[in-house]
Amino acid sequence: MCEIEKATGISFNEINWTECKIHAIAFNDEEFEFLLDIDYLGKWIEMESGYNYNISIATLVFKNVWDLNLSLEYNVDLFIQEIDRSNPTLPRNSKYVCGMEYEWEVKTINGEITFKSTGMELYIRQTFPLTTKSSLTLKERSGYSFSKSGNKLSIY
């Protein structure tokens, strides 16, 4: 019941979160989820004139979240620099959830978001062809969404 299917998963250490734009933040208190609507940069391809990017519109979902703290300076652009996790422990509610609980830190160019969570899932909703831009406009993404449709990647 508690095993992550490696066929649909990816190792946390294999993902680069640098320059992923956060378009919106949401909280699902019924499921104890913290959600980010992001532009996920699946590939960076170095060219003579800079980089080309393979951008996907995605929902990043953190599971069983508590002790959430947001320390962000206001700015209309919010880009992830990196996501760290540390201090694995048994969750407080280990009878009801699987896996280890971590202390998470989402570092952005405007501050940080910290919390405790048992894991994350990434839902790739739409992928675009290579582009020289590292993020999409709101119009290009057809607005905000926290949909969990599309290709689900469990991150272990």
Secondary structure, 3 states (H helix, E strand, C coil): CCCCCHHHEECHHHCCCCCCEEEEEEEECCCCEEEEEEEEEEEEEEECCEEEEEEEEEEEEEECCEEEEEEECCCCCCEEEEEEEEEEECCCCCCCCCCCEEEEEEEECCEEEEEEECEEEEEEEEECCCECCCCCCCCCCCCCCCCCCCEEEEEC
